[in-house]
Structure formats: structure tokens, C-alpha cells
Amino acid sequence: MSKLVRLVCVLSLVFVAGVVGCTSDKKSGGDAGGDGGRSDGAVADANTSLCTVAADCDDGLYCTGTEACRNGVCVSGKPVVCSDGVACTIDRCSEKKHACEFLPPDADGDGHYDAKCKNKAGKVVGDDCDDTDPLRFPGNIEACDPDNKDDDCDPTTFGNKDSDNDGFYDAKCCNAASDAQGAKLNCGNDCDDLKANVNPKATEACDLFDNNCNGQTDEGVSIKMYPDTDHDGHGDTKAKTKPVQKCAGSVGFALSADDCNDKDPEVFTGEFEICDGKDNNCNNKIDEVHDDAPWFVDADKDGFGDATSTPVYSCERIPGRQLSNNDCDDTKAAVNPAAAELC
């Protein structure tokens, strides 16, 4: 074969895949290996890229290894194998970094890696405190939930709920502390987030509420009082040694403990002694003095007289009248000092 014909055959092998008919001028029918005389095993066929230099074979990918050009045929590179020997990490080859990456898992798919997984150096690379919950990750909004869930993976924060707008967060909003902090909870400090006059900086008032959230009610502002079951303004003598702290004017309580019969509003120390067979004035004597006591109209028949009515004086009981004169509304039987307060 002439030199010109041989040159044409070589060029055909370079630019046209699967060219047939270009052989040497030997008559032996090719070499015994069937690879056209190639000693490296590269074989040209319809699916093989032909080349002149290694750059002709480069696929532009780092992770597939370095391709080579051998005897005019592209040979694939050896893929990069990444392994750090740590079971929890995800081992992968990064085309962007042209290097191996060993990443903690992101099982819940929230974009944050599991903080429980450590790399080969023993360092925690992830920041997800719960990789099983997609609603728990750093930067998430902390909510006020009943199970004290740490939504943002920061145990020092909690849901900022302030329903009464007094500048203090609801004590029911808590965040579970870290293991290092034990069972402690981080919570708000407003013991009643529905009352603006109840918070840690509020002034304690005598209103049956713990205004300053210190666990005590009406401390320093309440006074000693005694049960007044019959609502006659005089406390039971039996409770004289056991006063209770109450706000002044508390219903059912009196400042004094001088009622020898706290079930009868016509019996207490200082009451008029009337002709009724009872010790009205608690002096252990019955009807010893016959007083003409004032009797007030009891129009609603609730047992309490009307203070605005004109009294009638008598030692004997007068029907339709009472000795007491503390009924604020004598037209309604459900309104009197002994009635239950309704909302």
C-alpha cells in the first residue's frame, strides 16, 4: 500500500467511527489477538470514541476519573471511591468541590444534618437536634406548645406568647432543656397571661390574685378576718384563734370574732336583746333586758332588712321586718349579703 493510501486510512480512523477496510499491507489477516495490533487492549468499534490526545476523551467530570487516549481510542478513567469508614456519614464525590465529601445524614429532609453523627475526627458537623422531625431545626420559629418541643434546637428559647400585652411571656410556654441541664424547663414568667395586672413586676393588690407571680396571694395587703356564716357582720367566736388572711370587705368574713351563734343573724355581741327566748347579745343570758329594737322592712323576704326603710321599734318580732339592715336591693330575694355571687 502506498504512503498516501496509508495516511488516508489513519485519518479515517480518527474522525470516523467503525471504519472498515483500512488494513496494513501485510497479508497475514491481522494479529492473533484481534485488536489490530494494540497491546493495551483498546479496541475500536462503533461505540468507541477515537482520539489523538487525552483531551479528546475528557468527559468534564471529576468523579469519573481521568480518561486516557491509547492507540487512538479513548479509555475510561477509574471512578473516585470515597469512604471515611464512619457508618453514619454519607460518603460521596463532589463535582463542585472536586473532592470527596463525608456528610452526616438528613433523614427528615429539613436541610439540616443530624447533630448526633460525628465525622472521622470525632467532630459534630450537623446541627439538627432531631433528625426524625422536619419541624425541628436551627432557625425555626419557636412555638408555645403543650409538649414543650424545642422547635429551633435552642433550649434557652421558648414560644413568645403574651396574650395580655403586659410585656411578659406566658409561663405555660416552655422549652425542654438540654441533657446537660437535666429535667429543667425554660419557661415564660407570667403566671396569668390573661390579666395585664398579673406579672412579675406588678404590685400586689388585695384581689385574691397572685399579682406579682411569687406563688403567694395578697401577701402584705390582706388582713386577718374570721368566718361570718350568717353574714351579720360578726365572725364566729370559735375561729378566734384561727384567723385567715383576706381582703377587707371579703364576703362571708368579718373583722371581729364575737358571734356566739354564727348560724343566726340575730345573735352576736352587741345585738339588741329582744323577747324571743334567745341570747341575742351573747352574754349567756336570755331575755334579761327587754329592749325596743329597730325592725326594718324585708320586702323580698330574704331575711335581710332594707336600710332605707323607716324602722319600727319593738321588743317583739314584727312580721315582714328584720333586725338587720344590710340588704342593698330589697326588691330581689336573690340579692343580699348571704347570696352566692353570680357571673
Phi, psi and chi 1 to 4 in degrees:
 res  aa     phi    psi   chi1   chi2   chi3   chi4
   1 MET       -  139.2 -175.9 -178.6  -66.2      -
   2 SER   -76.0  163.8   66.9      -      -      -
   3 LYS   -62.2  -35.6  -69.1 -177.0  178.6  179.8
   4 LEU   -65.4  -45.0  178.7   59.1      -      -
   5 VAL   -64.7  -40.0  172.7      -      -      -
   6 ARG   -64.2  -37.2 -172.1  174.0  -62.0  170.5
   7 LEU   -65.1  -41.6  178.0   59.5      -      -
   8 VAL   -61.0  -39.8  170.5      -      -      -
   9 CYS   -65.7  -40.3  -73.7      -      -      -
  10 VAL   -64.5  -44.7  171.5      -      -      -
  11 LEU   -62.8  -34.8  -68.2  175.8      -      -
  12 SER   -65.6  -37.7  -62.4      -      -      -
  13 LEU   -65.7  -33.5  -76.6  171.5      -      -
  14 VAL   -72.7  -44.5  173.6      -      -      -
  15 PHE  -103.8  -13.3  -63.1  104.5      -      -
  16 VAL  -127.2  118.3 -179.2      -      -      -
  17 ALA   -77.0  142.3      -      -      -      -
  18 GLY    74.9   25.0      -      -      -      -
  19 VAL   -70.0  134.8  175.3      -      -      -
  20 VAL  -121.1  141.1 -179.8      -      -      -
  21 GLY   114.1  -12.0      -      -      -      -
  22 CYS   -89.0  101.5  -66.6      -      -      -
  23 THR  -124.9  169.2   61.5      -      -      -
  24 SER   -74.6  173.4   67.1      -      -      -
  25 ASP   -88.4   10.4   53.2   -4.9      -      -
  26 LYS   -79.7  156.2  -65.5 -178.0  178.9  179.3
  27 LYS  -106.6   11.8  -55.8  -63.1 -176.9 -179.9
  28 SER   -80.1   -8.3   61.1      -      -      -
  29 GLY    80.8   19.5      -      -      -      -
  30 GLY    98.4  173.3      -      -      -      -
  31 ASP   -84.1  165.7   62.6  -21.6      -      -
  32 ALA   -67.0  -26.8      -      -      -      -
  33 GLY   -78.5  -14.3      -      -      -      -
  34 GLY    73.5   15.3      -      -      -      -
  35 ASP  -109.9   21.1   60.7   -3.5      -      -
  36 GLY    67.5   24.4      -      -      -      -
  37 GLY    91.5    4.0      -      -      -      -
  38 ARG   -81.0  127.3  -54.9 -178.9 -163.8  -78.0
  39 SER   -88.5  -12.1   60.3      -      -      -
  40 ASP   -97.9    1.8   57.0    4.9      -      -
  41 GLY    88.7   -3.5      -      -      -      -
  42 ALA   -73.1  128.9      -      -      -      -
  43 VAL  -124.0  133.1  179.9      -      -      -
  44 ALA   -87.8  124.7      -      -      -      -
  45 ASP  -144.2 -168.6   55.7   34.5      -      -
  46 ALA   -65.5  -24.6      -      -      -      -
  47 ASN  -102.2    6.7  -63.0  -42.7      -      -
  48 THR   -99.6  132.8  -58.7      -      -      -
  49 SER   -80.2  135.8  -63.9      -      -      -
  50 LEU   -98.5  150.7  -57.5  178.0      -      -
  51 CYS  -152.0  168.5   58.6      -      -      -
  52 THR  -119.9  -32.4   54.8      -      -      -
  53 VAL  -133.8  165.8  -66.4      -      -      -
  54 ALA   -61.8  -30.9      -      -      -      -
  55 ALA   -61.4  -26.7      -      -      -      -
  56 ASP   -66.5  -19.4  -63.4  -25.2      -      -
  57 CYS  -103.8   -7.0  -54.0      -      -      -
  58 ASP   -67.9  122.1 -170.0   -1.0      -      -
  59 ASP   -89.4    2.3   59.5    3.5      -      -
  60 GLY    77.9    6.0      -      -      -      -
  61 LEU  -110.8  133.7  -60.3  176.3      -      -
  62 TYR   -76.6  -41.4  167.2   81.0      -      -
  63 CYS   -71.7  -14.1  -63.8      -      -      -
  64 THR   -87.6   -0.7   58.4      -      -      -
  65 GLY    89.9 -176.8      -      -      -      -
  66 THR   -98.0  119.8  -56.5      -      -      -
  67 GLU   -80.0  154.7  -66.6   75.2   23.7      -
  68 ALA  -131.4  159.8      -      -      -      -
  69 CYS  -113.2  114.1  179.6      -      -      -
  70 ARG  -124.3  118.0  -62.7  178.5 -176.9  172.9
  71 ASN    53.8   38.9  -63.7  -33.1      -      -
  72 GLY    84.7    2.9      -      -      -      -
  73 VAL  -124.0  137.2  177.2      -      -      -
  74 CYS   -74.3  134.0  -72.0      -      -      -
  75 VAL  -115.7  128.8  178.8      -      -      -
  76 SER   -63.0  149.9  -61.8      -      -      -
  77 GLY   -82.8  173.4      -      -      -      -
  78 LYS   -90.8  118.8 -174.8  177.0 -179.9 -179.7
  79 PRO   -57.1  145.1  -23.7   34.3      -      -
  80 VAL   -73.7  125.9  176.8      -      -      -
  81 VAL  -103.9  123.8  177.0      -      -      -
  82 CYS  -111.2  128.3  -61.1      -      -      -
  83 SER  -159.9  127.0  176.3      -      -      -
  84 ASP  -106.5   -2.3   62.9   -7.1      -      -
  85 GLY    79.5    5.4      -      -      -      -
  86 VAL  -100.8  125.7  178.7      -      -      -
  87 ALA   -64.5  -36.7      -      -      -      -
  88 CYS   -83.3  -16.6   66.7      -      -      -
  89 THR   -81.3  155.0   59.0      -      -      -
  90 ILE   -98.3  113.5  -61.2  173.1      -      -
  91 ASP   -94.0  123.8  -54.9  -23.3      -      -
  92 ARG  -152.6  157.4   68.6 -176.2 -174.1 -175.7
  93 CYS   -95.1  129.7  179.7      -      -      -
  94 SER  -101.1  118.1  171.1      -      -      -
  95 GLU   -68.4  -33.4  -73.6  -65.5  -18.0      -
  96 LYS   -67.7  -41.3 -176.5  177.1 -179.0  179.6
  97 LYS   -93.6  -12.1  -63.1 -179.5  179.5  179.0
  98 HIS    54.9   46.2  -81.0 -157.8      -      -
  99 ALA  -161.5  169.0      -      -      -      -
 100 CYS   -81.2  144.9  -74.3      -      -      -
 101 GLU  -121.0  142.6  -71.1 -176.7  -33.5      -
 102 PHE  -127.6   94.0  -51.4  103.1      -      -
 103 LEU  -107.3  145.1  -55.2  174.4      -      -
 104 PRO   -66.5  161.5  -17.5   30.7      -      -
 105 PRO   -76.8  158.9   28.2  -36.1      -      -
 106 ASP  -128.6   74.2  179.9   16.4      -      -
 107 ALA   -64.7  -33.7      -      -      -      -
 108 ASP   -91.2   -1.2   55.2   14.3      -      -
 109 GLY    65.9   27.7      -      -      -      -
 110 ASP   -93.5    6.0   58.2    8.4      -      -
 111 GLY    86.7    6.1      -      -      -      -
 112 HIS  -125.1  134.7  -67.1  -98.2      -      -
 113 TYR   -80.0  152.8  -61.4  124.9      -      -
 114 ASP   -62.7  121.5 -169.4  -10.3      -      -
 115 ALA   -73.8  -11.3      -      -      -      -
 116 LYS   -82.9  -12.6  -65.1  179.6 -179.9  178.4
 117 CYS   -93.4  128.7 -177.2      -      -      -
 118 LYS  -110.0  148.5  -61.5  179.6 -180.0  179.5
 119 ASN   -80.4 -174.3   61.2   17.9      -      -
 120 LYS   -61.2  -28.4 -170.1  173.9 -176.8  179.2
 121 ALA   -84.8    0.5      -      -      -      -
 122 GLY    83.6   12.2      -      -      -      -
 123 LYS   -96.3  138.3 -178.7 -179.0  178.7 -179.1
 124 VAL   -79.7  121.5  175.6      -      -      -
 125 VAL   -98.6  -32.1 -179.1      -      -      -
 126 GLY   -84.9  171.9      -      -      -      -
 127 ASP  -136.2   11.8   58.2    1.2      -      -
 128 ASP   -87.9  115.1 -165.3  -22.2      -      -
 129 CYS   -74.0  -17.0   57.5      -      -      -
 130 ASP  -147.2   97.2 -173.4   -9.4      -      -
 131 ASP   -82.7   10.4 -157.2   35.8      -      -
 132 THR  -104.9   -6.4   64.9      -      -      -
 133 ASP  -123.5  111.4 -170.8  -16.5      -      -
 134 PRO   -68.9   -8.3   25.1  -34.4      -      -
 135 LEU   -99.8   11.5  -61.3  180.0      -      -
 136 ARG  -125.7  112.1  -65.2 -174.4   64.7 -169.4
 137 PHE  -167.4  156.9   55.4   84.9      -      -
 138 PRO   -59.0  134.0  -26.2   36.4      -      -
 139 GLY    93.8   -9.4      -      -      -      -
 140 ASN   -70.5  156.1 -167.7   22.5      -      -
 141 ILE   -76.0  126.9  -62.0  175.5      -      -
 142 GLU   -76.0  128.2 -167.3   69.0   51.7      -
 143 ALA  -108.1  158.4      -      -      -      -
 144 CYS   -92.2   92.9 -176.1      -      -      -
 145 ASP  -115.5  152.5   42.4   57.0      -      -
 146 PRO   -66.2  -22.1   23.8  -34.2      -      -
 147 ASP   -95.8   11.5   55.4   -6.7      -      -
 148 ASN    55.5   40.2  -55.6  -36.8      -      -
 149 LYS   -69.8  135.8 -176.3 -176.0  -68.1 -174.2
 150 ASP   -87.3   87.5 -176.8    7.5      -      -
 151 ASP   -68.5  -33.1  -59.1  -74.3      -      -
 152 ASP  -106.5   13.2   63.4   -5.3      -      -
 153 CYS    59.3   28.4  -67.8      -      -      -
 154 ASP  -128.1  103.6 -178.4   -4.2      -      -
 155 PRO   -66.1  -11.1   24.3  -34.5      -      -
 156 THR   -86.2   -7.5   63.9      -      -      -
 157 THR  -107.3  163.7   60.6      -      -      -
 158 PHE  -156.7  172.4   46.3   81.5      -      -
 159 GLY   -63.5  125.2      -      -      -      -
 160 ASN   -86.5   73.2  -63.5  -24.1      -      -
 161 LYS   -98.1  122.4  179.3 -176.5  175.3 -175.9
 162 ASP  -136.1   78.6 -178.0   15.1      -      -
 163 SER   -65.9  -33.5  -59.8      -      -      -
 164 ASP   -93.7    3.5   54.2   14.4      -      -
 165 ASN    55.3   38.8  -64.4  -46.0      -      -
 166 ASP   -99.3    6.0   60.4    0.5      -      -
 167 GLY    87.0    7.0      -      -      -      -
 168 PHE  -126.1  139.0  -64.9   86.3      -      -
 169 TYR   -86.3  147.6  -61.5  129.1      -      -
 170 ASP   -56.1  129.4 -165.2  -22.5      -      -
 171 ALA   -67.9  -14.4      -      -      -      -
 172 LYS   -79.5  -11.5  -64.7  178.7 -178.2  178.0
 173 CYS   -89.5  113.1  -62.2      -      -      -
 174 CYS  -131.4  166.9  -59.9      -      -      -
 175 ASN  -135.4  129.7 -158.9  -16.1      -      -
 176 ALA   -64.1  128.8      -      -      -      -
 177 ALA   -75.0  166.1      -      -      -      -
 178 SER   -72.9  169.1   62.9      -      -      -
 179 ASP   -58.2  -35.3  -66.2  -21.9      -      -
 180 ALA   -66.4  -22.9      -      -      -      -
 181 GLN   -95.5    2.5  -66.0  172.3  -56.8      -
 182 GLY    70.4 -142.3      -      -      -      -
 183 ALA   -89.3    7.3      -      -      -      -
 184 LYS   -66.4  144.4  179.9 -178.0  177.4 -177.8
 185 LEU  -113.8  141.9  -68.5  177.5      -      -
 186 ASN   -98.4  119.9  -67.6  -45.5      -      -
 187 CYS  -133.8  169.2  -50.8      -      -      -
 188 GLY   -70.0  174.9      -      -      -      -
 189 ASN  -126.3   17.3   56.1   -0.4      -      -
 190 ASP   -94.8  108.7 -167.7  -22.0      -      -
 191 CYS   -73.1  -14.3   56.0      -      -      -
 192 ASP  -147.5   96.4 -168.5  -22.6      -      -
 193 ASP   -82.5   10.8 -159.4   39.8      -      -
 194 LEU  -106.0   -3.8  -63.4  178.2      -      -
 195 LYS  -125.0  117.0  -63.0 -179.2  178.4   64.8
 196 ALA   -67.6  -20.6      -      -      -      -
 197 ASN   -90.9   12.1   65.3  -32.5      -      -
 198 VAL  -123.9  110.0  176.0      -      -      -
 199 ASN  -169.2  168.7   59.6   65.9      -      -
 200 PRO   -59.4  -20.9  -26.6   36.3      -      -
 201 LYS  -103.1    1.9  -65.2  -64.6 -176.5 -179.8
 202 ALA   -74.9  155.1      -      -      -      -
 203 THR   -84.6  131.5  -59.4      -      -      -
 204 GLU   -66.8  126.8 -169.3   67.6   25.3      -
 205 ALA  -119.0  159.0      -      -      -      -
 206 CYS   -86.8   81.5 -153.8      -      -      -
 207 ASP  -139.4   17.1   55.6    3.5      -      -
 208 LEU    68.9   16.0  -56.4 -178.9      -      -
 209 PHE  -118.3  152.6  -65.8  114.3      -      -
 210 ASP   -86.5   80.9  177.7   13.5      -      -
 211 ASN   -60.5  -38.7  -58.4   90.9      -      -
 212 ASN   -98.3   12.0   56.5   11.2      -      -
 213 CYS    55.7   39.2  -67.0      -      -      -
 214 ASN  -104.8   10.7   67.9  -12.5      -      -
 215 GLY    87.0   -0.7      -      -      -      -
 216 GLN  -120.2  149.8  -57.9  178.4   57.3      -
 217 THR  -111.5  125.2  -59.2      -      -      -
 218 ASP    58.3   27.1  -61.6  -19.8      -      -
 219 GLU   -67.0  135.2   74.2  -78.1   -0.2      -
 220 GLY    82.1  -11.8      -      -      -      -
 221 VAL  -123.7   -9.0  -68.0      -      -      -
 222 SER   -90.9  166.2   57.5      -      -      -
 223 ILE  -127.9  166.5   58.0  177.4      -      -
 224 LYS   -77.1  127.3  -68.3 -179.6  179.7 -179.7
 225 MET  -138.5  167.9  -59.3 -169.9   76.9      -
 226 TYR  -128.4  147.7  -55.3   88.8      -      -
 227 PRO   -58.8  136.0  -23.5   34.5      -      -
 228 ASP  -128.5   79.6  179.5   16.0      -      -
 229 THR   -63.1  -39.0  -54.7      -      -      -
 230 ASP   -90.2    5.1   55.6   13.2      -      -
 231 HIS    54.4   40.4  -60.2  -89.5      -      -
 232 ASP   -98.8    6.3   58.0    7.6      -      -
 233 GLY    87.5    7.9      -      -      -      -
 234 HIS  -131.2  129.8  -64.2  -97.1      -      -
 235 GLY   -80.6  158.7      -      -      -      -
 236 ASP   -65.2  128.7 -168.3  -14.2      -      -
 237 THR   -63.9  -26.8   55.4      -      -      -
 238 LYS   -65.9  -20.7  -63.3  177.1 -178.2  178.2
 239 ALA   -98.6   13.3      -      -      -      -
 240 LYS   -60.1  -34.6 -167.8  170.0 -175.4  177.4
 241 THR   -91.3   -0.3   58.9      -      -      -
 242 LYS  -131.8   64.2  -63.5  179.9  179.4  179.1
 243 PRO   -70.9  160.0   27.8  -35.4      -      -
 244 VAL  -121.8  153.2  -67.6      -      -      -
 245 GLN   -83.9  117.5  -67.3  -64.8  130.3      -
 246 LYS  -139.3  162.1  -71.2  -70.4 -178.4  178.3
 247 CYS   -76.6  145.0  -61.5      -      -      -
 248 ALA   -57.2  132.9      -      -      -      -
 249 GLY    86.9    7.8      -      -      -      -
 250 SER   -62.3  132.8  -64.7      -      -      -
 251 VAL   -66.0  132.6  175.8      -      -      -
 252 GLY    87.3   10.8      -      -      -      -
 253 PHE  -137.0  151.2  -69.0   88.1      -      -
 254 ALA  -133.8  158.9      -      -      -      -
 255 LEU   -74.5  -28.5  -68.6  173.1      -      -
 256 SER  -106.2  159.2   62.0      -      -      -
 257 ALA  -122.7   70.3      -      -      -      -
 258 ASP  -130.7   27.6   55.0    0.5      -      -
 259 ASP  -104.9  110.6 -166.3  -23.5      -      -
 260 CYS   -78.3  -11.1   59.0      -      -      -
 261 ASN  -143.8   92.4 -173.7   -8.1      -      -
 262 ASP   -82.1   13.7 -158.4   35.3      -      -
 263 LYS  -108.3   -2.4  -65.3 -179.2 -179.7  178.9
 264 ASP  -126.2  112.7 -170.8  -21.0      -      -
 265 PRO   -67.4   -8.9   25.2  -34.5      -      -
 266 GLU   -98.0   10.1  -65.2  178.8   -9.3      -
 267 VAL  -127.8  118.5  176.2      -      -      -
 268 PHE  -174.7  162.7   54.5   82.9      -      -
 269 THR   -62.3  126.3  -60.6      -      -      -
 270 GLY    96.7   -6.1      -      -      -      -
 271 GLU   -71.6  156.3  174.6   65.4  -61.8      -
 272 PHE   -66.3  136.6  -71.5   97.4      -      -
 273 GLU   -85.9  109.7 -171.5   67.9   32.4      -
 274 ILE  -109.2  172.3   60.2  175.0      -      -
 275 CYS   -86.2   78.0  -54.9      -      -      -
 276 ASP  -137.3    4.2   60.0   -3.5      -      -
 277 GLY    76.9   17.3      -      -      -      -
 278 LYS  -122.8  157.0  -63.0 -173.2  -68.2 -172.7
 279 ASP   -86.0   80.8  179.2   14.2      -      -
 280 ASN   -63.9  -35.5  -57.9   95.1      -      -
 281 ASN  -101.3   13.7   57.7   10.1      -      -
 282 CYS    58.1   38.9  -67.7      -      -      -
 283 ASN  -109.9   15.9   66.9   -9.4      -      -
 284 ASN    67.0   20.9  -64.0  -39.2      -      -
 285 LYS  -128.2  148.5  -64.0  178.8 -178.1 -179.4
 286 ILE  -115.0  123.8  -62.8  175.7      -      -
 287 ASP    51.1   36.6  -62.2  -15.2      -      -
 288 GLU   -72.0  -27.5   72.7  -79.4    7.5      -
 289 VAL  -131.1  130.6  177.0      -      -      -
 290 HIS   -92.9   99.6  -66.7  171.8      -      -
 291 ASP   -93.0  150.3  -65.1  -30.9      -      -
 292 ASP   -90.7   96.3  -73.3  -25.4      -      -
 293 ALA   -87.7  152.4      -      -      -      -
 294 PRO   -79.5  131.6   28.4  -33.3      -      -
 295 TRP  -115.1  129.8  -63.7   86.1      -      -
 296 PHE  -108.1  149.3  -61.8   87.1      -      -
 297 VAL   -61.0  135.6  173.7      -      -      -
 298 ASP  -122.0   76.2 -178.8   13.7      -      -
 299 ALA   -65.0  -36.5      -      -      -      -
 300 ASP   -90.5    1.4   55.5   12.9      -      -
 301 LYS    55.9   40.9  -61.6  179.8 -178.9  179.8
 302 ASP   -99.9    3.8   59.7    2.6      -      -
 303 GLY    91.9    4.1      -      -      -      -
 304 PHE  -128.4  130.4  -64.4   87.5      -      -
 305 GLY   -82.3  158.1      -      -      -      -
 306 ASP   -86.7  119.6 -176.2   -2.8      -      -
 307 ALA   -66.0  -20.9      -      -      -      -
 308 THR   -87.0   -6.8   63.7      -      -      -
 309 SER   -82.8  158.2   65.9      -      -      -
 310 THR   -83.4  121.8  -58.6      -      -      -
 311 PRO   -73.6  154.2   29.3  -35.5      -      -
 312 VAL  -116.6  131.8  173.3      -      -      -
 313 TYR   -95.7  132.4  -66.8   86.9      -      -
 314 SER  -167.7  151.5  171.9      -      -      -
 315 CYS   -81.3  -27.0  179.5      -      -      -
 316 GLU   -89.7  153.8  -57.7  -69.0  -21.4      -
 317 ARG   -66.9  138.3 -177.1  179.8  -59.8  -81.1
 318 ILE  -110.9  120.5  -59.7  176.7      -      -
 319 PRO   -55.1  137.5  -25.0   35.8      -      -
 320 GLY    81.4    6.7      -      -      -      -
 321 ARG  -132.1  157.6  -71.5  178.5  175.1  -97.6
 322 GLN  -132.7  155.5  -59.6  -70.2  -18.9      -
 323 LEU   -72.8  -32.3  -74.3  173.5      -      -
 324 SER   -74.4  151.7   62.0      -      -      -
 325 ASN  -137.5   45.1   62.2  -14.2      -      -
 326 ASN  -120.8   29.7   52.2   -4.1      -      -
 327 ASP   -90.9  115.6 -165.3  -21.1      -      -
 328 CYS   -77.8  -17.4   60.2      -      -      -
 329 ASP  -145.8   97.1 -171.7  -17.5      -      -
 330 ASP   -85.0   13.2 -157.5   37.6      -      -
 331 THR  -102.6   -8.7   65.2      -      -      -
 332 LYS  -126.9  117.9  -62.7 -177.6  177.6   66.3
 333 ALA   -66.6  -23.2      -      -      -      -
 334 ALA   -82.9   -1.5      -      -      -      -
 335 VAL  -115.9  110.0  178.8      -      -      -
 336 ASN  -168.9  170.4   60.2   66.2      -      -
 337 PRO   -61.3  -21.8  -26.8   37.1      -      -
 338 ALA   -98.8   -1.2      -      -      -      -
 339 ALA   -73.1  152.3      -      -      -      -
 340 ALA   -76.3  135.2      -      -      -      -
 341 GLU   -74.9  127.6 -168.8   68.1   30.5      -
 342 LEU  -110.0  152.7  -58.4  177.9      -      -
 343 CYS   -85.3      - -170.8      -      -      -
